[in-house]
Amino acid sequence: MESVLDSTTAHSVGEYANGQIDHFLDDVDELTKALKNVDTPDIARVRAKVKIALAAAKSALSDTAGQLRTQAQHAGRRTDDFVRDNPWQVVGVAAAVGLAVGALVSRIRS
């Protein structure tokens, strides 16, 4: 039987991914600082491009996280409003889903 990805696991995976991205960006930043003393025009040009790309990546990462948080909050409010406005429909759908899952499980075990 497949396990269901719960919100705690999803949150942990998200934190891990963000940590890995942050670690990568920090490594790139350290690399550009290490190349600071190299005075060839090609290295200076690449270092400038990397700094711009690094700043853009950090900005995009924070913007994306903020947008996802806002969308999740909006979806949660809409769901809460729907459940409060239509409690019996939600109970009926939950009962139907429960019966369907129960029927599937009983067929699998038979």
C-alpha positions as CSV (number, residue, x, y, z in Angstrom):
1,M,0.0,0.0,0.0
2,E,1.4,3.4,-0.9
3,S,2.1,5.9,1.8
4,V,0.4,9.3,1.7
5,L,2.7,12.4,1.8
6,D,1.4,14.3,4.8
7,S,1.9,18.0,5.3
8,T,4.8,17.5,7.8
9,T,6.7,15.4,5.3
10,A,6.1,17.9,2.5
11,H,7.2,20.7,4.8
12,S,10.4,18.8,5.7
13,V,11.1,18.1,2.0
14,G,10.6,21.7,1.2
15,E,12.9,22.8,4.0
16,Y,15.6,20.3,2.8
17,A,15.3,21.6,-0.8
18,N,15.5,25.2,0.3
19,G,18.5,24.4,2.5
20,Q,20.3,22.7,-0.4
21,I,19.6,25.6,-2.7
22,D,20.8,28.1,-0.1
23,H,24.0,26.0,0.4
24,F,24.6,25.9,-3.3
25,L,24.1,29.7,-3.6
26,D,26.5,30.2,-0.6
27,D,29.1,28.0,-2.4
28,V,28.8,30.1,-5.5
29,D,29.1,33.3,-3.5
30,E,32.3,31.9,-1.9
31,L,33.7,30.9,-5.3
32,T,33.2,34.5,-6.6
33,K,34.9,35.9,-3.5
34,A,37.8,33.4,-4.0
35,L,38.2,34.7,-7.6
36,K,38.3,38.3,-6.3
37,N,42.1,38.4,-6.4
38,V,42.4,37.1,-10.0
39,D,42.8,40.2,-12.2
40,T,42.2,38.9,-15.7
41,P,39.5,40.6,-17.7
42,D,37.8,37.3,-18.5
43,I,37.6,36.3,-14.8
44,A,36.3,39.7,-13.9
45,R,33.6,39.5,-16.5
46,V,32.5,36.0,-15.4
47,R,32.6,37.1,-11.8
48,A,30.3,40.0,-12.5
49,K,27.9,37.8,-14.4
50,V,27.8,35.3,-11.6
51,K,27.2,38.0,-9.0
52,I,24.2,39.2,-11.0
53,A,22.9,35.7,-11.5
54,L,23.4,34.9,-7.8
55,A,21.4,38.0,-6.8
56,A,18.6,37.2,-9.3
57,A,18.5,33.6,-8.0
58,K,18.2,34.6,-4.4
59,S,15.5,37.2,-5.2
60,A,13.6,34.6,-7.3
61,L,13.8,32.0,-4.5
62,S,12.4,34.4,-1.9
63,D,9.7,35.7,-4.3
64,T,8.6,32.1,-5.1
65,A,8.5,31.1,-1.4
66,G,6.3,34.2,-0.7
67,Q,4.0,33.5,-3.6
68,L,3.6,29.8,-2.6
69,R,2.8,30.8,1.0
70,T,0.2,33.4,-0.2
71,Q,-1.4,30.9,-2.6
72,A,-1.6,28.2,0.2
73,Q,-3.2,30.7,2.6
74,H,-5.7,31.7,-0.1
75,A,-6.6,28.1,-0.8
76,G,-7.0,27.4,2.9
77,R,-9.3,30.3,3.4
78,R,-11.4,29.3,0.3
79,T,-11.6,25.7,1.6
80,D,-12.6,26.9,5.0
81,D,-15.3,29.2,3.6
82,F,-16.7,26.3,1.4
83,V,-16.8,23.9,4.4
84,R,-18.5,26.5,6.6
85,D,-21.0,27.4,3.9
86,N,-21.8,23.8,2.8
87,P,-21.2,21.5,5.8
88,W,-23.7,18.8,4.7
89,Q,-22.3,18.6,1.2
90,V,-18.8,18.1,2.7
91,V,-20.1,15.4,5.0
92,G,-21.8,13.6,2.1
93,V,-18.7,13.7,-0.1
94,A,-16.6,12.5,2.8
95,A,-19.0,9.6,3.5
96,A,-19.0,8.7,-0.2
97,V,-15.2,8.7,-0.4
98,G,-15.1,6.6,2.8
99,L,-17.5,4.1,1.3
100,A,-15.5,3.9,-1.9
101,V,-12.2,3.4,-0.1
102,G,-13.8,0.8,2.2
103,A,-15.2,-1.1,-0.8
104,L,-11.8,-1.0,-2.6
105,V,-10.0,-2.2,0.5
106,S,-12.4,-5.0,1.1
107,R,-12.0,-6.2,-2.5
108,I,-8.2,-6.1,-2.2
109,R,-8.3,-8.2,1.0
110,S,-10.7,-10.7,-0.5
